[in-house]
Amino acid sequence: LNVGYILTGEWLEYSVNVASTGRYDLDLRVATNGAGKTMHVEVGGVNVSGPISIPNTGGFQTWQTITAPNINLTQGE
């Protein structure tokens, strides 16, 4: 999925089926042509990641993987 031109306040929703309760690292593929970008991850409407800095990759198709570590997920959907 290649999502582009996200503005402040916009969001995406995904469903996951967690095999077992635990802490997981979430790898994110990002690309941006600007500095100072951030995002966060919510589970059940709760911010579970805190601010995640998105690096300036130099272009909208110049991708980099960043990791949001230790996301606590509970077993189930």
C-alpha positions in Angstrom: 0.0 0.0 0.0 1.5 3.3 -1.1 -0.3 6.2 0.8 0.7 9.7 -0.1 0.2 13.3 0.9 -1.1 12.7 4.4 -2.0 15.9 6.2 -2.2 16.7 9.9 -5.2 15.1 11.5 -5.6 12.4 8.9 -5.4 8.7 9.9 -5.4 5.2 8.6 -7.0 2.1 10.2 -5.8 -1.5 10.0 -7.0 -4.7 11.6 -4.6 -7.2 12.9 -5.0 -10.7 14.4 -2.4 -11.0 17.2 -1.3 -14.6 17.8 -0.1 -14.1 21.4 0.0 -11.2 23.8 3.3 -9.4 24.0 5.5 -6.6 22.8 6.1 -6.2 19.1 8.3 -4.0 16.9 6.4 -2.4 14.1 8.5 -1.7 11.0 7.3 1.2 8.9 8.3 2.0 5.3 8.3 5.8 5.0 9.3 8.4 2.4 9.1 12.1 2.6 10.6 15.2 1.1 10.7 17.3 4.2 11.9 17.4 7.8 10.0 17.5 11.1 7.4 14.9 10.3 6.0 12.7 13.1 3.3 10.1 13.5 2.0 7.8 16.3 0.4 4.4 16.5 -2.9 3.9 18.3 -4.5 0.6 19.5 -8.1 0.8 20.5 -7.9 4.6 20.4 -4.9 4.7 22.8 -1.5 6.1 21.7 0.8 3.2 22.3 4.0 4.5 20.6 4.4 8.1 21.5 5.7 10.4 18.8 7.6 8.6 16.0 10.0 10.8 14.0 9.9 10.4 10.2 13.2 11.2 8.7 13.6 13.3 5.5 14.3 10.5 3.0 14.8 13.0 0.1 11.8 12.1 -2.0 8.3 10.7 -2.0 9.6 7.4 -3.6 12.9 7.2 -1.6 11.9 4.7 1.0 13.4 4.0 4.4 12.4 1.5 7.1 12.0 2.9 10.6 10.9 0.9 13.7 8.4 1.7 16.4 9.7 -0.6 19.2 7.8 -2.4 22.0 4.2 -2.0 20.9 2.1 -3.8 23.4 -0.5 -6.0 21.7 -3.1 -8.3 23.2 -4.0 -11.6 21.7 -7.0 -11.5 19.3 -8.3 -9.2 16.6 
